[in-house]
Amino acid sequence: MRAILASSVLSIALLSTACAATQPETTAAVSEWTLDRAQLLTDLDVLAADNMEGREVGTEGNARARAYIIGRLEAMGAAPMGDSFEHDFTFEQRRTGEKVDGVNILAFITGTSDSDRTMVVTAHYDHEGMRGEQIWNGADDNASGVASVLAVTEMFLAEPPEHDVIIAFVDAEESGLQGARAFVANPPIPVENITFNLNMDMVAMSTDRILWAVGTYHYPFLTTIVEDVASRATVSMPMGYDEPSQEPGADWTNLTDSGAFHAVGIPFIYLGVDYHPHYHQPTDTYENMTLDFFQDASAAVVDFARQSDARLDAIGEASGR
């Protein structure tokens, strides 16, 4: 069931004031960078392949996925966050109570200005793993988000952002957002410098070509960015799924990694598709994705990242960060 647009519950005066606060004089310049659609599909295909064994945290398949992501970052010339791309954490597995080691992958892109404000772009790379001999490949959830964030990384390396950007491929989302929680609990920079989180989780499967933008109910000043990107996108980008609700599955605020950022007051937008028959099923495979939509949605993701960087100071002023 689709949520009511978040902006409709706000007074006109409040929304107008908040939106104006984040509207800079100009948006980001038109980009000369072109999305490599073939590479995007390759990344999705590789990460959702059977040999990744569903990428469950703490498994060999998860480690293979991590090696592939790091190899892609190194090949495009990305710098690690600190001394290594790999940032370890430990948590208690909720299903078994055992201690599990997870690994976040963090890259750092230096901005061209001297601003301390930083954007964190996230996607989780883990999935459900194996159930007996059956592989839960997780093509949409969330090899697709990882592939789109790799494209964002390539764009920012080709066209450096104004502000610093941390690229975070987080682990153990399926175990309760553990990688994202570890990141905000022990951030690699002062948490007060993290101004905005852009999170991608499931961007490859939509027969009606809808990519939801979640978060404007909590941060209405982000509405103008969504509207701007949506005006150019070749997919539909409604806002919603973020209002408090008693209906199961109607509020996605805390169901993905951006929820960990929201919990400490960091504004976020989460881009993702609606529930579909392959969600958390072994049929979530590359072959079952709507690939044309995925490529177009990823182009919108890249545009969203670019526009968010261009407006990061305005976001910070509106949110007090």
VEXROFI-798956 format. One record per residue (C-alpha): z, x, y. Coordinates in Angstrom, 3 decimals. Each point is the difference from the previous one (the first is absolute). Example, Ala and Ser with C-alpha at 12.3 -4.5 7.8 and 13.67 -1.06 7.14 Angstrom:
// residues 2
((7.800, 12.300, -4.500)) ((-0.660, 1.370, 3.440)) 
// end
This chain:
// residues 321
((0.000, 0.000, 0.000)) ((-0.939, 1.399, 3.401)) ((2.630, 0.422, 2.673)) ((-0.206, -1.586, 3.441)) ((-1.123, 2.519, 2.611)) ((3.076, 1.725, 1.301)) ((-0.984, -0.212, 3.650)) ((0.049, -3.801, -0.059)) ((3.783, -0.163, -0.164)) ((0.539, 2.071, 3.144)) ((0.069, -1.354, 3.496)) ((-3.153, 0.599, 2.005)) ((1.891, 1.841, 2.683)) ((1.692, 2.401, -2.426)) ((-3.204, 0.730, -1.876)) ((-1.990, 0.589, 3.185)) ((2.614, 2.374, 1.367)) ((0.353, 1.904, -3.262)) ((-3.734, 0.327, -0.565)) ((-0.558, 1.233, 3.529)) ((2.596, 2.683, -0.568)) ((-2.066, 1.595, -2.725)) ((-3.471, -0.390, 1.461)) ((-1.098, 3.388, 1.357)) ((-2.638, 0.281, 2.683)) ((-2.542, 1.097, -2.582)) ((-0.228, -0.034, -3.772)) ((-0.997, 2.979, -2.115)) ((-3.440, 1.431, 0.661)) ((-2.815, -1.026, -2.292)) ((0.137, 2.265, -3.009)) ((-2.837, 2.201, -1.159)) ((1.682, 0.407, -3.383)) ((-1.580, -1.895, -2.878)) ((1.906, -1.365, -2.979)) ((-1.117, 1.678, -3.224)) ((-0.327, -3.144, -2.089)) ((-1.025, 1.884, -3.132)) ((3.111, 2.214, 0.180)) ((2.130, -3.088, 0.549)) ((-1.270, -1.506, -3.244)) ((0.444, 3.302, -1.828)) ((3.637, 0.222, 1.087)) ((0.641, -3.565, -1.150)) ((-1.738, 0.567, -3.320)) ((1.828, 3.266, -0.758)) ((3.467, -1.256, 0.925)) ((-0.432, -3.188, -2.038)) ((-1.498, 1.758, -3.040)) ((1.577, -0.312, -3.442)) ((1.069, 3.659, -0.042)) ((2.395, -0.710, 2.887)) ((1.848, -2.335, -2.399)) ((1.054, -2.371, 2.760)) ((1.678, 2.715, 2.139)) ((3.578, -1.110, -0.719)) ((2.580, 2.095, 1.842)) ((1.276, 2.964, -2.009)) ((-2.889, 0.031, -2.494)) ((-2.814, 2.443, -0.705)) ((-2.513, -2.543, 1.259)) ((1.850, -0.203, 3.296)) ((-0.068, 3.811, 0.216)) ((-3.764, 0.031, -0.649)) ((-0.511, -2.503, 2.813)) ((2.152, 2.123, 2.285)) ((-2.033, 3.113, -0.841)) ((-3.216, -1.852, 0.796)) ((1.299, -1.209, 3.375)) ((1.243, 3.456, 0.951)) ((-3.321, 1.507, -1.093)) ((-1.825, -2.447, 2.278)) ((2.298, 0.872, 2.913)) ((-0.535, 3.715, -0.540)) ((-3.773, -0.416, -0.284)) ((-0.179, -1.798, 3.346)) ((2.199, 2.627, 1.668)) ((3.138, -2.077, 0.545)) ((3.272, 1.826, 0.648)) ((3.156, -0.783, -1.962)) ((3.074, -1.423, 1.704)) ((2.162, 3.098, -0.042)) ((-0.434, 2.578, -2.738)) ((-1.420, -2.345, -2.619)) ((-1.853, -3.268, -0.437)) ((2.612, -0.975, -2.598)) ((3.351, -1.411, 1.113)) ((2.367, -0.817, -2.864)) ((2.599, -2.733, -0.177)) ((2.161, -1.556, -2.719)) ((0.973, -3.607, -0.537)) ((1.542, -2.240, -2.630)) ((-2.593, -1.999, -1.921)) ((0.969, -3.656, 0.366)) ((-1.295, -0.999, -3.442)) ((1.864, 2.657, -1.970)) ((2.630, 1.462, 2.307)) ((-1.256, 3.523, -0.696)) ((-0.620, 2.613, 2.664)) ((-3.692, 0.455, 0.780)) ((-1.704, 2.705, 2.035)) ((-2.690, -1.139, 2.412)) ((-2.327, 2.005, 2.219)) ((-1.390, -1.021, 3.372)) ((-3.160, 1.718, 1.247)) ((0.128, 0.756, 3.726)) ((-2.707, 1.456, 2.238)) ((0.247, 0.697, 3.732)) ((-2.728, -0.315, 2.631)) ((0.828, 1.444, 3.412)) ((-0.816, -2.130, 3.024)) ((-1.788, 1.264, 3.078)) ((2.717, -1.100, 2.450)) ((3.539, 1.281, 0.459)) ((1.516, -3.397, -0.815)) ((2.876, -0.143, -2.479)) ((-1.136, -3.403, -1.236)) ((-1.288, 0.028, -3.568)) ((-1.819, -2.489, -2.204)) ((0.615, -0.096, -3.750)) ((-2.846, -1.299, -2.178)) ((1.124, -1.007, -3.484)) ((-1.281, -1.130, -3.383)) ((1.815, 0.145, -3.335)) ((-1.784, 1.807, -2.829)) ((2.151, -1.114, -2.933)) ((-0.550, -3.104, -2.122)) ((1.416, -1.671, -3.122)) ((-1.146, 2.546, -2.572)) ((-0.339, -0.894, -3.681)) ((1.194, -3.052, -1.927)) ((-0.241, 1.102, -3.591)) ((-3.589, 1.149, -0.448)) ((-1.216, -2.053, 2.952)) ((-0.723, 1.726, 3.318)) ((0.849, -1.738, 3.268)) ((-2.533, 1.932, 2.073)) ((0.948, -1.283, 3.452)) ((-3.417, 0.242, 1.642)) ((0.866, -2.394, 2.802)) ((3.724, 0.739, -0.260)) ((-0.191, 2.573, 1.388)) ((-2.769, 2.472, -0.719)) ((-1.888, -1.935, 2.663)) ((2.596, 0.650, 2.698)) ((0.091, 3.691, -0.889)) ((-3.787, 0.259, 0.238)) ((-0.009, -1.703, 3.403)) ((2.727, 2.332, 1.306)) ((-1.960, 3.013, -1.239)) ((-2.849, -1.333, 2.155)) ((2.391, -0.300, 2.969)) ((1.028, 3.612, -0.573)) ((-3.619, 1.180, 0.018)) ((-0.656, -1.906, 3.210)) ((2.976, 1.505, 1.820)) ((-0.913, 3.494, -1.175)) ((-3.527, -0.479, 1.343)) ((1.180, -1.666, 3.211)) ((3.556, 1.227, 0.717)) ((2.444, -2.711, 1.071)) ((1.757, -0.040, 3.337)) ((3.391, -0.155, -1.713)) ((1.396, 1.717, -3.076)) ((-0.738, -1.871, -3.218)) ((1.853, 0.264, -3.301)) ((-2.026, -1.068, -3.018)) ((2.400, -1.165, -2.711)) ((-1.038, -0.860, -3.551)) ((3.301, -1.306, -1.275)) ((1.238, -0.290, -3.556)) ((2.090, -2.611, -1.847)) ((-0.952, -3.012, 2.110)) ((-0.066, -2.091, -3.173)) ((3.619, 1.032, -0.620)) ((1.246, -1.473, 3.278)) ((-1.739, 1.916, 2.813)) ((1.911, 3.099, -1.045)) ((-2.400, 2.570, 1.443)) ((-0.161, -1.721, 3.371)) ((3.776, -0.439, 0.045)) ((0.431, 3.700, -0.748)) ((-2.409, 0.846, 2.826)) ((1.873, -1.989, 2.673)) ((3.392, 1.147, -1.313)) ((-1.014, 3.652, 0.286)) ((-2.999, 0.110, 2.338)) ((-1.852, 3.273, 0.601)) ((0.261, -0.584, 3.769)) ((2.685, -1.747, 2.064)) ((-0.172, -3.687, -0.896)) ((0.057, -0.966, 3.678)) ((-3.398, 1.720, 0.380)) ((-1.608, -2.282, -2.594)) ((-1.571, -2.671, 2.174)) ((-2.157, -1.984, -2.408)) ((-0.761, -0.413, -3.711)) ((-3.413, -1.095, -1.240)) ((0.222, -0.897, -3.681)) ((-2.787, -0.797, -2.466)) ((0.766, -1.759, -3.283)) ((-2.819, -1.757, -1.913)) ((-3.226, 0.022, 2.027)) ((-2.696, -0.245, -2.701)) ((-0.015, -3.498, -1.495)) ((-0.902, -3.067, 2.046)) ((-2.759, -2.428, -0.851)) ((0.508, -1.739, 3.361)) ((-0.067, 3.353, 1.879)) ((3.417, -0.405, 1.611)) ((2.190, 2.979, 0.926)) ((3.392, -1.215, 1.214)) ((1.807, 1.705, 2.879)) ((3.733, -0.357, -0.577)) ((2.661, 0.800, 2.585)) ((-0.847, -1.740, 3.263)) ((2.728, -2.612, -0.485)) ((2.544, 2.828, 0.309)) ((-1.990, 2.021, 2.541)) ((-2.170, -2.420, 2.009)) ((-1.073, 2.777, 2.363)) ((-2.209, 1.282, -2.847)) ((-2.107, -3.167, 0.071)) ((-2.511, 1.452, 2.459)) ((-0.799, 2.910, -2.303)) ((-0.614, -2.335, -2.929)) ((-2.243, -2.182, 2.135)) ((-1.935, 2.985, 1.324)) ((-0.671, 1.471, -3.435)) ((-0.788, -3.434, -1.442)) ((-2.624, -0.533, 2.687)) ((-2.019, 2.907, -1.421)) ((0.857, -0.294, -3.694)) ((-2.416, -1.444, -2.545)) ((2.940, -1.517, -1.891)) ((2.326, -2.751, 1.202)) ((3.393, 1.254, 1.249)) ((2.447, -2.890, 0.476)) ((3.650, 0.610, 0.837)) ((2.840, -1.391, -2.072)) ((2.117, 0.293, -3.167)) ((2.869, 1.374, 2.075)) ((2.111, -3.009, 1.042)) ((3.347, -0.648, -1.730)) ((-0.604, -2.518, -2.780)) ((1.751, -1.484, -3.004)) ((-3.313, -0.218, -1.822)) ((-0.409, 2.877, -2.500)) ((-2.714, 2.430, 1.046)) ((-0.483, -1.503, 3.469)) ((1.682, 2.858, 1.901)) ((-1.359, 3.456, -0.800)) ((2.163, 1.843, 2.546)) ((2.141, 1.806, -2.560)) ((-2.363, -0.017, -2.979)) ((-1.749, 3.289, 0.755)) ((0.755, 3.390, 1.537)) ((-0.175, -1.125, 3.620)) ((3.170, -1.972, -0.719)) ((1.955, 3.269, -0.123)) ((-1.243, 0.899, 3.493)) ((0.724, -3.489, 1.312)) ((3.567, 0.283, -1.331)) ((0.685, 2.873, 2.424)) ((-1.754, -1.655, 2.940)) ((-3.395, 1.695, -0.193)) ((-2.865, -2.399, 0.890)) ((-2.596, -0.429, -2.717)) ((-3.226, -1.650, -0.977)) ((-0.722, -0.430, -3.688)) ((-3.617, -0.622, -0.976)) ((-0.615, -1.589, -3.398)) ((-1.719, -2.759, -1.916)) ((1.422, -3.245, -1.316)) ((1.234, -0.528, -3.554)) ((-2.824, -0.118, -2.542)) ((-0.322, -0.387, -3.794)) ((0.080, 3.777, -0.587)) ((3.227, 0.592, 1.955)) ((2.477, 1.848, -2.265)) ((-2.243, -0.553, -2.994)) ((-1.815, 2.472, -2.289)) ((-3.250, -1.429, 1.402)) ((0.641, 1.741, 3.343)) ((-2.833, 2.441, -0.698)) ((-2.781, 1.599, 2.012)) ((-2.589, -2.223, -1.666)) ((1.766, -3.156, 1.210)) ((0.209, 0.969, 3.654)) ((-2.168, -1.503, 2.758)) ((-1.423, 3.354, 1.019)) ((-2.037, -1.083, 3.018)) ((3.102, -1.628, 1.448)) ((2.063, 3.106, -0.790)) ((-2.371, 2.239, 1.931)) ((-0.092, -2.361, 2.983)) ((3.780, -0.461, -0.074)) ((0.450, 3.780, -0.049)) ((-2.216, 0.294, 3.070)) ((2.346, -2.453, 1.723)) ((3.000, 2.047, -1.176)) ((-1.469, 3.142, 1.558)) ((-0.700, -1.852, 3.244)) ((3.564, -1.344, -0.003)) ((1.409, 3.509, -0.372)) ((-2.146, 1.277, 2.857)) ((0.960, -2.852, 2.321)) ((3.686, 0.310, -0.894)) ((-0.033, 3.658, 0.981)) ((-1.726, -0.843, 3.293)) ((2.720, -2.559, 0.794)) ((3.004, 1.797, -1.468)) ((1.659, 0.621, 3.364)) ((-0.356, -3.692, 0.834)) ((1.489, -0.900, -3.383)) ((2.892, 2.325, 0.692)) ((0.634, -1.465, 3.438)) ((-0.059, -3.558, -1.350)) ((2.367, 0.807, -2.872)) ((2.260, 2.451, 1.817)) ((-0.914, 2.883, -2.305)) 
// end
